[in-house]
């Protein structure tokens, strides 16, 4: 691709362990969604164990919709810290939580040895597309959550970024300004929602650099492996798949194995373009399944390059 990075992925400080890893080389990380029951949790742990040998920079477990599964998520995150060699990043949202409860959750993470938090506002309690209503004793914006976490101790704080424009935002310039405000509040890295083309990512990075902000923004990757995912993406991300990507997947729809391979190839090609263009790493949304992510790693030759 030959694109020159529009801002230096160099640390302004050296007091951030995870951000220092980004600075030292490529950051590769994995995200899991919260299981609803014990059977789902067993599947998640199988994926964790299969991905652990790749030595990712970190892993994270999200909350369920509307802040549901919070207790299971916090327990699993603590277990990853104590029972694996992985570095967990704890999710924390403003949804349906008072300031006191947020402090309690952060304290629990600290007690479990978790020192990095991903601070996001979260979807409205009524689901995507409904009006945002903060908890009466809670916080209204992610930037407020960043400040709260930073006040509670020596935590590293990550935040969300939206290359395809946040559903409640007027344009990418507004999103860049909000991201810069999060950095000013103490955020040290950002992770994007999953994306399917590099243009929006680099557009956001360029806008951020123009504001004088060098916050590392790690793009999110989700390999498509079945048609059900395609139908859900507009609901999950607020944006339809790019026409070229959709056409390529639909052409393979009659053969599940061909479709799955096409999804892995698309993710691999996108990942390569992002890294070549200066992205500081990749964040994989695994859907608690490790095989597709492992295939993308193999196709990229990531392990060989990191060694």
C-alpha positions as CSV (number, residue, x, y, z in Angstrom):
1,X,0.0,0.0,0.0
2,X,2.9,2.3,0.7
3,X,1.1,4.7,2.9
4,X,3.1,6.7,5.4
5,X,1.7,6.8,8.9
6,X,0.1,10.2,9.5
7,X,1.3,10.4,13.1
8,X,4.1,8.7,15.0
9,X,3.0,5.7,17.0
10,X,5.6,6.7,19.7
11,X,4.8,7.0,23.3
12,X,4.8,10.5,24.9
13,X,5.5,8.8,28.2
14,X,6.9,5.4,29.3
15,X,4.6,4.8,32.2
16,X,2.1,2.7,30.3
17,X,2.8,-1.0,30.0
18,X,0.3,-1.9,27.3
19,X,1.0,1.3,25.3
20,X,4.7,0.5,25.6
21,X,3.9,-2.8,23.9
22,X,2.2,-1.0,21.1
23,X,5.3,1.2,20.8
24,X,7.7,-1.7,20.7
25,X,6.1,-3.3,17.7
26,X,2.8,-4.6,16.5
27,X,-0.1,-5.0,19.0
28,X,-2.3,-8.0,18.4
29,X,-5.2,-8.6,20.6
30,X,-8.4,-10.6,20.9
31,X,-11.9,-9.8,22.1
32,X,-14.5,-12.3,23.4
33,X,-18.2,-11.8,24.0
34,X,-19.8,-12.7,27.4
35,X,-21.2,-16.2,27.5
36,X,-24.8,-16.5,28.8
37,X,-24.3,-19.8,30.5
38,X,-21.8,-22.4,31.6
39,X,-21.7,-24.2,28.3
40,X,-20.9,-20.9,26.5
41,X,-18.3,-20.2,29.1
42,X,-16.6,-23.5,28.3
43,X,-16.5,-22.6,24.6
44,X,-14.9,-19.2,25.5
45,X,-12.2,-20.9,27.6
46,X,-11.4,-23.3,24.8
47,X,-10.8,-20.3,22.5
48,X,-8.7,-18.6,25.2
49,X,-6.4,-21.6,25.5
50,X,-6.0,-22.0,21.7
51,X,-5.1,-18.3,21.3
52,X,-2.9,-18.0,24.4
53,X,0.2,-19.5,22.6
54,X,0.1,-16.6,20.1
55,X,1.1,-14.3,23.0
56,X,-1.3,-11.4,22.2
57,X,-0.7,-8.0,23.7
58,X,-4.0,-8.4,25.5
59,X,-7.4,-9.9,25.5
60,X,-10.8,-8.5,26.6
61,X,-14.3,-9.7,27.4
62,X,-17.2,-7.4,26.6
63,X,-20.5,-6.8,28.6
64,X,-23.7,-8.1,27.1
65,X,-26.3,-5.7,25.7
66,X,-27.5,-3.0,28.1
67,X,-24.8,-3.9,30.6
68,X,-26.1,-7.5,31.1
69,X,-23.7,-10.3,32.0
70,X,-21.6,-7.7,33.9
71,X,-20.9,-10.1,36.8
72,X,-19.9,-13.0,34.6
73,X,-17.7,-10.7,32.5
74,X,-15.9,-9.3,35.5
75,X,-15.4,-12.8,37.0
76,X,-14.0,-14.2,33.7
77,X,-11.7,-11.2,33.3
78,X,-10.3,-11.7,36.8
79,X,-9.9,-15.4,36.1
80,X,-7.9,-14.6,32.9
81,X,-5.6,-12.5,35.0
82,X,-5.0,-15.2,37.6
83,X,-5.2,-18.4,35.6
84,X,-3.5,-17.6,32.3
85,X,-0.4,-15.9,31.0
86,X,-2.6,-13.3,29.2
87,X,-3.0,-9.7,30.0
88,X,-6.7,-8.9,30.3
89,X,-8.3,-5.6,29.5
90,X,-11.4,-5.0,31.6
91,X,-14.5,-3.6,29.9
92,X,-16.4,-0.9,31.7
93,X,-19.5,1.0,30.5
94,X,-21.7,3.8,31.8
95,X,-24.8,1.7,31.2
96,X,-27.2,1.2,34.1
97,X,-24.4,1.9,36.7
98,X,-24.0,4.6,39.3
99,X,-20.7,6.2,40.1
100,X,-20.5,4.2,43.3
101,X,-21.0,0.9,41.4
102,X,-18.4,1.9,38.8
103,X,-15.9,2.5,41.6
104,X,-16.7,-0.8,43.1
105,X,-16.2,-2.6,39.8
106,X,-12.9,-0.9,39.2
107,X,-11.8,-1.8,42.7
108,X,-12.7,-5.4,42.1
109,X,-10.6,-5.4,38.9
110,X,-7.7,-3.9,40.8
111,X,-7.9,-6.5,43.5
112,X,-7.8,-9.2,40.8
113,X,-4.6,-7.7,39.3
114,X,-6.3,-6.1,36.3
115,X,-4.7,-2.8,35.6
116,X,-6.0,-1.9,32.2
117,X,-9.6,-0.8,31.6
118,X,-11.5,-0.2,28.3
119,X,-13.8,2.7,29.2
120,X,-16.8,3.1,26.9
121,X,-20.2,4.7,27.2
122,X,-22.0,1.6,25.9
123,X,-25.2,1.3,23.8
124,X,-28.4,2.8,25.1
125,X,-30.2,0.5,27.7
126,X,-33.0,0.1,25.2
127,X,-30.7,-1.1,22.5
128,X,-29.0,0.5,19.4
129,X,-31.0,3.2,17.8
130,X,-32.9,4.2,21.0
131,X,-32.2,7.4,23.0
132,X,-29.4,7.3,25.4
133,X,-30.5,7.7,29.0
134,X,-27.8,7.8,31.7
135,X,-28.2,6.3,35.2
136,X,-29.5,9.1,37.5
137,X,-26.4,8.7,39.6
138,X,-24.1,7.7,36.8
139,X,-22.1,9.2,33.9
140,X,-23.2,10.5,30.6
141,X,-20.1,10.3,28.4
142,X,-17.1,8.0,27.9
143,X,-14.7,10.9,28.6
144,X,-16.2,11.2,32.1
145,X,-15.6,7.4,32.6
146,X,-12.0,7.8,31.6
147,X,-11.5,10.6,34.2
148,X,-13.2,8.5,36.9
149,X,-10.9,5.4,36.2
150,X,-7.8,7.6,36.1
151,X,-8.7,9.1,39.5
152,X,-9.0,5.7,41.1
153,X,-5.4,4.6,40.6
154,X,-2.6,3.9,38.2
155,X,-4.8,2.3,35.5
156,X,-4.1,2.4,31.8
157,X,-7.3,3.3,30.0
158,X,-8.4,2.4,26.5
159,X,-11.4,3.8,24.6
160,X,-13.5,3.1,21.6
161,X,-13.1,4.7,18.2
162,X,-15.5,4.8,15.2
163,X,-14.0,5.0,11.8
164,X,-17.4,4.6,10.1
165,X,-18.8,7.5,12.2
166,X,-20.7,6.9,15.5
167,X,-24.4,6.5,15.0
168,X,-25.0,9.6,17.1
169,X,-22.3,11.7,15.5
170,X,-22.7,14.1,12.6
171,X,-19.4,13.4,10.9
172,X,-15.8,12.0,11.3
173,X,-14.4,15.4,12.4
174,X,-16.7,15.3,15.4
175,X,-15.6,11.7,16.2
176,X,-12.0,12.8,16.0
177,X,-12.5,15.7,18.4
178,X,-14.3,13.4,20.9
179,X,-11.4,10.9,20.6
180,X,-8.9,13.7,21.2
181,X,-10.9,14.7,24.3
182,X,-10.7,11.1,25.6
183,X,-6.9,11.3,25.2
184,X,-6.7,14.6,27.0
185,X,-8.7,12.9,29.9
186,X,-6.1,10.2,30.2
187,X,-6.8,7.5,27.5
188,X,-3.6,5.9,26.2
189,X,-5.0,3.8,23.3
190,X,-8.1,3.3,21.3
191,X,-9.8,0.3,19.6
192,X,-12.2,0.7,16.7
193,X,-15.4,-1.2,16.1
194,X,-14.9,-3.9,13.5
195,X,-14.4,-2.5,10.1
196,X,-14.3,-3.9,6.5
197,X,-12.3,-1.3,4.6
198,X,-9.3,0.8,5.5
199,X,-10.4,4.1,4.1
200,X,-12.5,5.1,7.1
201,X,-9.8,4.1,9.5
202,X,-7.1,6.2,7.9
203,X,-9.5,9.1,7.5
204,X,-10.2,9.1,11.3
205,X,-6.4,8.8,12.0
206,X,-5.7,11.7,9.7
207,X,-8.3,13.9,11.4
208,X,-6.9,12.9,14.8
209,X,-3.3,13.8,13.8
210,X,-4.5,17.1,12.5
211,X,-5.7,17.9,16.0
212,X,-2.2,17.2,17.3
213,X,-3.2,13.9,19.0
214,X,-0.9,10.8,18.7
215,X,-3.3,8.4,20.4
216,X,-2.6,4.9,18.9
217,X,-5.8,3.7,17.3
218,X,-6.0,-0.1,16.8
219,X,-8.4,-1.3,14.1
220,X,-10.9,-4.0,14.8
221,X,-11.2,-7.1,12.6
222,X,-13.9,-9.6,12.4
223,X,-13.6,-12.5,9.9
224,X,-17.0,-13.4,8.4
225,X,-17.6,-17.1,8.6
226,X,-21.4,-17.5,7.8
227,X,-24.4,-15.7,6.3
228,X,-26.0,-15.1,9.7
229,X,-23.2,-12.7,10.6
230,X,-23.8,-10.8,7.4
231,X,-27.4,-10.2,8.3
232,X,-26.5,-9.0,11.8
233,X,-23.6,-6.6,10.9
234,X,-25.8,-3.5,10.2
235,X,-27.4,-4.0,13.6
236,X,-24.1,-4.5,15.4
237,X,-22.2,-1.7,13.8
238,X,-24.8,0.6,12.5
239,X,-23.4,0.4,9.0
240,X,-24.0,-2.1,6.1
241,X,-21.1,-4.0,4.7
242,X,-19.3,-2.2,1.9
243,X,-20.8,-3.3,-1.5
244,X,-17.6,-4.9,-2.7
245,X,-17.3,-7.0,0.4
246,X,-21.0,-8.0,0.4
247,X,-20.9,-9.0,-3.3
248,X,-17.8,-11.2,-2.7
249,X,-19.4,-13.0,0.2
250,X,-22.8,-13.4,-1.5
251,X,-21.0,-15.0,-4.5
252,X,-19.9,-17.7,-2.1
253,X,-23.1,-18.1,-0.2
254,X,-24.1,-21.4,-1.7
255,X,-21.1,-23.2,-0.2
256,X,-20.4,-22.7,3.5
257,X,-16.7,-23.7,3.2
258,X,-16.1,-21.3,0.3
259,X,-17.9,-18.5,2.1
260,X,-15.9,-19.1,5.2
261,X,-12.6,-19.0,3.2
262,X,-13.7,-15.9,1.5
263,X,-14.3,-14.3,4.9
264,X,-10.9,-15.2,6.1
265,X,-9.3,-13.9,2.9
266,X,-11.1,-10.6,3.2
267,X,-10.0,-10.2,6.8
268,X,-6.4,-11.1,5.8
269,X,-6.3,-8.6,2.9
270,X,-7.8,-5.8,5.1
271,X,-5.4,-6.6,7.9
272,X,-2.4,-6.4,5.6
273,X,-3.5,-3.1,4.1
274,X,-4.0,-1.6,7.6
275,X,-0.6,-2.7,8.8
276,X,1.2,-1.6,5.7
277,X,-0.5,1.8,6.1
278,X,0.8,2.4,9.6
279,X,-1.8,0.9,11.9
280,X,-0.2,0.0,15.2
281,X,-1.7,-3.5,15.3
282,X,-5.0,-5.4,15.0
283,X,-7.8,-6.2,17.4
284,X,-9.7,-9.4,16.5
285,X,-13.4,-9.8,17.4
286,X,-13.3,-13.6,17.8
287,X,-17.0,-14.3,18.6
288,X,-15.5,-16.9,21.0
289,X,-14.2,-19.0,18.1
290,X,-10.5,-19.1,17.5
291,X,-10.1,-21.0,14.2
292,X,-10.8,-18.1,11.8
293,X,-8.5,-15.8,13.8
294,X,-5.8,-18.4,13.7
295,X,-6.2,-18.7,10.0
296,X,-5.8,-14.9,9.5
297,X,-2.7,-15.0,11.6
298,X,-1.3,-17.8,9.5
299,X,-2.1,-16.0,6.2
300,X,-0.5,-12.8,7.5
301,X,2.6,-14.6,8.7
302,X,2.2,-12.5,11.9
303,X,4.0,-15.0,14.2
304,X,7.0,-15.2,11.9
305,X,7.3,-11.4,11.7
306,X,7.0,-10.9,15.4
307,X,9.7,-13.4,16.1
